[in-house]
Amino acid sequence: RVVGGITTNLLFSVFETWLVTEHRRRDFAEEQLETILRDSVIVSNLAAIASGYIAHVLAAKFGPVGPFEGAVTCTAIALVLVAAAWTENYGSESPGTK
């Protein structure tokens, strides 16, 4: 339970921390940040609904292992996309710099 709590906390905070840092590094308007964070919550909830539906379809078609096979496939696709397109954000050396 402790590890689950830590990983859930990281799941919900690491992306937002990266987003805020990257947003400011690229000198985007601060007003847009609220909209981006709001929209990310909406998309996250829609993705959860779609994932549940897809898991149901996979379970109906491939049995109890279907959702897990779908998860492995999605993870492999995400790995390829992240490796090809993601730039690392190491943050600033000192506070207040971009």
ZANUDO-370144 format. One line per 2 residues: number of its first residue (from 0); for each residue y, z, x of N, C-alpha, C. Coordinates in steps of 0.2 Angstrom, whole numbers, plus 2048, in hexadecimal, padded with zeros to 3 digits. Layout:
% residues N
NUM	Y Z X Y Z X Y Z X; ...
This chain:
% residues 98
0	7FA 800 804 800 800 800 806 800 804; 806 804 80A 80C 804 80E 80D 7FD 811
2	808 7FA 814 809 7F3 816 80C 7EE 811; 809 7EF 80B 80B 7EB 805 812 7EC 804
4	815 7F2 804 81C 7F3 803 820 7F0 808; 81E 7F1 80E 822 7EE 814 822 7E7 813
6	81D 7E3 812 81D 7DC 812 821 7DA 80C; 820 7DD 806 824 7DB 800 82C 7DC 802
8	82E 7E1 805 835 7E2 807 837 7DC 80C; 833 7DB 810 835 7D5 815 835 7CF 811
10	831 7CD 80D 830 7C7 809 837 7C6 805; 83A 7CC 802 840 7CB 7FF 846 7CC 803
12	846 7CE 809 84C 7CF 80D 84D 7CA 813; 847 7C7 816 848 7C3 81B 84B 7BC 81A
14	849 7B9 814 84C 7B3 812 854 7B4 811; 856 7B9 80D 85D 7BA 80C 861 7BB 812
16	85E 7BF 817 862 7C0 81D 863 7BA 821; 85D 7B6 821 85E 7AF 824 863 7AB 821
18	863 7AB 81A 867 7A7 816 86F 7A9 818; 870 7AF 817 877 7B1 818 879 7AF 81F
20	875 7B1 824 877 7AF 82B 878 7A8 82C; 874 7A4 82A 874 79C 82A 87A 79A 826
22	87C 79C 821 881 79A 81C 888 79C 820; 888 7A1 823 88F 7A3 827 88F 79F 82E
24	889 79E 831 88A 79A 837 88C 793 836; 88B 790 830 88D 789 82F 893 789 82B
26	897 78F 82B 89D 78F 828 89E 78D 821; 899 78E 81D 899 78C 816 89E 791 812
28	8A0 790 80C 8A5 794 808 8A1 79A 806; 8A4 7A0 807 8A0 7A6 805 89F 7A6 7FD
30	8A3 7A3 7F9 8A2 7A3 7F2 89B 79F 7F0; 899 79B 7F4 893 797 7F3 88D 79B 7F4
32	88D 7A1 7F8 888 7A5 7FA 885 7A8 7F3; 889 7AB 7EF 887 7AE 7E9 883 7A9 7E4
34	885 7A3 7E4 882 79E 7E0 87B 79C 7E3; 87B 79B 7EA 875 79A 7ED 870 79F 7EC
36	872 7A6 7EC 86D 7AB 7EC 86B 7AC 7E4; 86F 7AA 7E0 86D 7AA 7D8 868 7A5 7D7
38	86A 79F 7D9 865 799 7D8 85E 79A 7DC; 85E 79E 7E1 858 79F 7E5 854 7A4 7E1
40	857 7A8 7DD 853 7AD 7D9 850 7A9 7D3; 854 7A5 7D0 852 7A1 7CB 84C 79C 7CD
42	84D 799 7D2 847 794 7D5 841 798 7D7; 842 79E 7D9 83C 7A2 7DB 838 7A4 7D5
44	83C 7A6 7D0 838 7A8 7CA 835 7A2 7C6; 838 79C 7C6 835 796 7C4 82F 794 7C8
46	82F 795 7CF 829 793 7D3 824 798 7D2; 825 79E 7D0 820 7A3 7CE 81C 7A1 7C8
48	820 79F 7C3 81D 79D 7BD 819 796 7BE; 81B 792 7C2 818 78C 7C3 811 78D 7C7
50	812 792 7CC 80C 794 7D0 807 797 7CC; 809 79B 7C7 804 79E 7C2 800 798 7BE
52	804 794 7BC 801 78E 7B8 7FC 78A 7BC; 7FE 788 7C2 7FA 784 7C7 7F4 788 7C9
54	7F5 78F 7CA 7EF 793 7CC 7EA 793 7C6; 7EC 793 7C0 7E8 793 7BA 7E4 78C 7BA
56	7E8 787 7BB 7E5 780 7BB 7DF 77F 7C0; 7E1 782 7C6 7DC 781 7CC 7D6 786 7CA
58	7D7 78C 7C7 7D1 790 7C6 7CD 78D 7C1; 7D0 789 7BC 7CC 786 7B7 7C8 780 7B9
60	7CB 77D 7BE 7C8 777 7C1 7C3 778 7C7; 7C5 77D 7CB 7C0 77E 7D1 7BD 785 7D1
62	7BE 789 7CC 7BB 790 7CC 7C0 795 7CF; 7BD 79B 7D0 7C1 7A1 7D2 7C5 79F 7D9
64	7C2 79B 7DD 7C5 799 7E4 7CA 794 7E4; 7CB 791 7DE 7D0 78C 7DD 7D7 78E 7DF
66	7DA 793 7DC 7E0 795 7DE 7E1 797 7E6; 7DC 799 7E9 7DC 79B 7F0 7DD 794 7F4
68	7D9 790 7F2 7D9 789 7F5 7E0 786 7F5; 7E2 786 7EF 7E9 784 7EE 7EE 787 7F2
70	7EE 78E 7F3 7F2 792 7F7 7F2 790 7FE; 7EC 78E 801 7EB 78C 808 7EE 785 809
72	7ED 781 804 7F0 77A 804 7F8 77B 804; 7FB 77F 800 802 77F 800 804 783 806
74	801 787 809 803 78A 80F 803 785 815; 7FE 781 815 7FD 77C 81A 803 777 81A
76	805 775 814 80A 770 813 811 774 815; 812 77A 813 818 77E 815 818 77E 81D
78	813 780 820 812 780 827 815 77A 82A; 813 774 828 815 76E 82B 81C 76C 829
80	81E 76E 823 826 76D 822 82A 771 826; 828 778 827 82C 77C 82B 82C 77A 832
82	826 779 835 826 777 83C 82A 770 83D; 82B 76C 838 82E 766 839 836 766 838
84	838 76B 834 83F 76A 832 843 771 833; 840 776 834 843 77D 835 846 77E 83C
86	84C 780 83C 84F 782 842 84F 78A 843; 84E 78D 848 84E 794 849 855 797 849
88	856 79C 846 85C 7A0 846 85B 7A7 849; 85E 7A7 84F 85D 7AD 853 862 7B2 852
90	867 7B0 84E 86D 7B5 84D 872 7B4 853; 877 7B9 852 87C 7B9 857 87B 7BE 85D
92	87D 7BD 863 87D 7C2 868 881 7C8 867; 887 7C7 864 88B 7CD 862 88D 7CD 85B
94	88F 7D3 858 891 7D3 851 898 7CF 851; 898 7CB 84B 89E 7C8 84A 89F 7C1 84C
96	89A 7BE 850 89A 7B7 852 895 7B3 84E; 896 7AD 84E 892 7A8 84B 88D 7A5 84F
